[in-house]
């Protein structure tokens, strides 16, 4: 069994994708040869979610910036984490990392790579990191990881191509330690036809945990009734119009297409809305769109669970990547 050390764990989407052993939308994802033995996460509700779903994992509630990787030394095969997008206060200058909040988080992950020396590491990030600071950020990240003794690959993936009913583009950083003979090969897409949001919502048990419906104001219901499938606030008549800039405001799903990117935070009008019923999505519906099985339970309030789901890596989407890493280690 390959041991995983998990950072920026959140609800544990990356970890679940590596573990396997679940079913999703009628498809089985067999158990893989990985086990998360230790995890670091700052959010207390996400810690509770991880503890509930990964009973054999020691979850440490801590700020990764404040901990010393030497205190966690051990023999780990894989290091996982999704550090935030890096922006540097001094563009192109290495020392800028130490002054930037997200830069510190990235550097903390890099320090764990240096100290633990896992055979493989995988980090996930938003698409924007490829162009951050006019391309300087990705150059610094690449050099930092390569200097620690790893063969680094950077892949932009759309998880909809790997069985997730959501158009979610993310960047994967995959490092294989230079003494490992096998090279990582990015798996081919598994989904020739994208799964639609309507297909994702089929057969949800109304008593399923986290499938809680939010109450909407009468005006909100009227607004949602006026917006067509796939539409947003721009489709509202003058008497119901709202001022907004982003396309995700009061945006409804289209039952014939995958969902747009599920987000973690936001005020009124950003909760994501059902294609037919005039209401926000339930957290279980969001979890379905993020590739979580119904057996995975989230802890916390509506807002806290929404945050965990929106910040997660889709386990179904990362499963094939985990299988390939299993091959590299084997």
Secondary structure as GFF3:
##gff-version 3
##sequence-region A 1 330
A	DSSP	beta_strand	2	7	.	.	.	ID=ss1
A	DSSP	alpha_helix	13	19	.	.	.	ID=ss2
A	DSSP	beta_strand	22	24	.	.	.	ID=ss3
A	DSSP	beta_strand	27	29	.	.	.	ID=ss4
A	DSSP	beta_strand	34	41	.	.	.	ID=ss5
A	DSSP	alpha_helix	44	53	.	.	.	ID=ss6
A	DSSP	beta_strand	58	61	.	.	.	ID=ss7
A	DSSP	three_ten_helix	69	72	.	.	.	ID=ss8
A	DSSP	beta_strand	78	81	.	.	.	ID=ss9
A	DSSP	three_ten_helix	94	99	.	.	.	ID=ss10
A	DSSP	alpha_helix	101	116	.	.	.	ID=ss11
A	DSSP	beta_strand	120	126	.	.	.	ID=ss12
A	DSSP	three_ten_helix	127	130	.	.	.	ID=ss13
A	DSSP	three_ten_helix	132	135	.	.	.	ID=ss14
A	DSSP	alpha_helix	136	147	.	.	.	ID=ss15
A	DSSP	beta_strand	150	158	.	.	.	ID=ss16
A	DSSP	three_ten_helix	159	162	.	.	.	ID=ss17
A	DSSP	beta_strand	169	177	.	.	.	ID=ss18
A	DSSP	alpha_helix	197	200	.	.	.	ID=ss19
A	DSSP	alpha_helix	218	226	.	.	.	ID=ss20
A	DSSP	three_ten_helix	233	235	.	.	.	ID=ss21
A	DSSP	three_ten_helix	238	240	.	.	.	ID=ss22
A	DSSP	alpha_helix	283	289	.	.	.	ID=ss23
A	DSSP	alpha_helix	302	311	.	.	.	ID=ss24
A	DSSP	alpha_helix	315	329	.	.	.	ID=ss25
###
